[in-house]
Amino acid sequence: MIRYLLLVLLLAGCTRTAAEEPLRVAVAANFRATLEKINLAYRVEGGPAILLSSASTGVLATQLRHGAPFDLFLSADHQTVVDLRRDGLGVEEACYAIGQLALVGGDLSELNDPRKSLAIANPQTAPYGRAAAQVLSRPELAAAAARKPVRGASVLQAYQFWRAGAVDLALVAASQAPAAQPIPGDWYAPLQQSLLVLHPSPATRAYLQWLGSDTVRQMIIDAGYLPCP
């Protein structure tokens, strides 16, 4: 998908020169740690430094609608990118990873135990929170339906609640906890993570070429994501 996007940008040309300014990238909280590793490898390969901003997908989308000066947005879902384009933001989009949901602190039987406290990302602003809410609505977990999960501002904060011992369990991105209990993929809508090009430029094009490379594809898989179709 990213390689196709590169072709589109090459044919369309670029609207800015190759960046007297550094590239500004907004990334969903679940993918920040992975992108930091990708960016470090990019520097080793001779690429420039990237200015990274991270929050929940919903918070970043709000910032974009209020004029935040990002060149590229890596969302934790696809629908947010669709909505931003409908609102006139961005020029092209592409899938960069498929996210997976996992449970830390116990197994699925404990997820069905109402005595176990649970953290999730806020479903209103975080795609992983919406996926967690879909999981919790499953009939298999009806015994714990009355439980009120603790909500983090992002999936990263939900994970931090668990790490700090504030809750017994947390539904998080599999990339955050490789040894966590995977949640069955048919329990929630696919987490297709898409990027949106906001300001095409030679610097953006070079960075997208790196993101679409076999090296980065393997880094994304190693981090706990599935590759895009």
Residue, then its C-alpha position, 0 to 999 in steps of 0.5 A: m500500500i505504501r509503495y503504491l502511495l509513493l507512485v501516486l505522489l511521484l506522479a502528482g509532484c510535490t508541493r514543497t521543497a525538500a525541507e528546510e524544516p524537519l518532517r513533522v509526524a503525528v503518530a497514534a500512541n500504540f505505534r509510537a515505540t515502534l516508530e521511534k525504532i523505525n526512525l532511529a534506523y532511518r537516521v542510521e541509513g542517513g535520513p534526517a531527524i523526525l519531529l514526533s508527536s503522539a497521543s490518542t488517534g482522536v486527540l491527534a485528529t482534533q489537533l489536525r482539524h484545528g490546524a496542527p502543522f503535521d506533514l504525516f499522520l499515522s492513525a490507529d485505525h482507518q476510519t479516522v483517516v477517511d473522516l479527515r479526508r472527508d473534511g478536506l484534510g490530506v492528499e493520500e492515504a495508505c495502510y501501514a499495519i494491522g493492529q492486534l488486541a491483547l490482555v495483560g495480567g491474566d487470561l480470558s477467564e479472568l477477563n470474565d471475572p467482575r472482581k478483576s479491575l480492568a483498564i482500557a483506552n477511551p473508546q471515544t478517542a482511541p481505536y483500541g478502546r473501541a476494540a476493547a469495548q467490542v470485546l467486553s460486549r461479547p456474550e462470552l464475557a456477560a458475567a463481567a458486564a457490570r464492571k466499569p473499566v478504568r479508561g486511559a486517554s490512550v492505549l498506552q495509558a491503559y497499559q501504564f495503569w496496569r504496569a503501575g498496579a492500579v488495575d488487575l488487567a488491561l486490554v492493550a495493543a499486542s505490540q506493547a506486551p508480546a507475552a500477553q494473552p491474544i484476544p481472538g481476532d473475530w471478537y473485534a473489528p479489524l484494526q487497520q492502521s492507516l497513514l495520511v499524507l498531509h503535506p507532500s514534499p521530497a522529505t515526505r516522499a523519502y520517508l514514505q519510501w523508507l516506511g514501505s521498505d522490506t526492512v521496515r515491514q519486518m520491523i513492524i511484524d517483529a513489533g507485534y503487528l500484522p502486515c497490510p494485505 
